[in-house]
Amino acid sequence: MLIVFLQKLTPYIYQVNLLTMSNIETLRYKKELVLNEEELLDFIYRSKMLGFAKTDIKVSQSDGSSLYSNRELPWLYTDTYCGNTIERGQEDVYYDMVLVWSMQYRGGYYIPYWKEAEALSIFLKEALLRTPKQFPFRGPEEFSLDQITFGERIIDGKFLYHNQWEGNIGHFVGREFIYWRDDLVFYHDYMGGIVRNKYFPVRLVTADSEHESKANDQALRFYPDRRLTNPPR
């Protein structure tokens, strides 16, 4: 009897599912999603302060990558990376389950410093905890310490973090470096900006004007930027 009842009920369940999916598509399909630049910047900043720089708690995924995330509905932030001496990674921001912003990065430690990579990452995290709120994608323009503590070790010598970038939240490129005792030990190249899906279009509203991601290309008039030296001195 139960089997016969379920067989009769199945077509109605299917129709309800189709109706639900149809409503979702009607509500969201090709409807413009308006984002506030200040809110997006603030969410990225808060997520950074809870991620790699702040904690070692992460999710190890089946493909060998590591994941940090922060969910504050309707926002979702993820930072996924592979490697630790030389790594590549991607940070994504979703709004209402739509990907709206992304950043890719790659780099790591130069060969003579691979054995010290874990210790030197302590300094990198200190720099990233000072990420500027107005550009919360990597660290500050410059930050330094005279020593770091790694376990029971105290490592002396001036540590200098240097970050330079061009663009804004809509479209940017940048490079960051770490020097230890005046030697270049670490680098990262990064780039990112607004992601726009034609089926779920995004418009970014700023304090001064409204624009889409393509409008931000004008901020990179010299792209690739000649001022991004390799490395800066």
HELIX and SHEET records of a PDB file:
HELIX    1   1 LEU A    2  ARG A   28  1                                  27    
HELIX    2   2 GLU A   37  LYS A   48  1                                  12    
HELIX    3   3 ILE A  111  GLU A  116  5                                   6    
HELIX    4   4 ALA A  117  LEU A  128  1                                  12    
HELIX    5   5 SER A  213  ALA A  219  5                                   7    
SHEET    1   A 3 LEU A  33  ASN A  36  0                                        
SHEET    2   A 3 VAL A 202  VAL A 205  1                                        
SHEET    3   A 3 GLU A 210  HIS A 211 -1                                        
SHEET    1   B 9 VAL A  59  SER A  60  0                                        
SHEET    2   B 9 SER A  66  GLU A  72 -1                                        
SHEET    3   B 9 TRP A  75  CYS A  82 -1                                        
SHEET    4   B 9 ILE A  86  TYR A  95 -1                                        
SHEET    5   B 9 VAL A  98  TYR A 109 -1                                        
SHEET    6   B 9 ASP A 183  ILE A 194 -1                                        
SHEET    7   B 9 HIS A 171  TRP A 180 -1                                        
SHEET    8   B 9 ARG A 153  ASN A 168 -1                                        
SHEET    9   B 9 GLU A 142  PHE A 150 -1                                        
END                                                                             
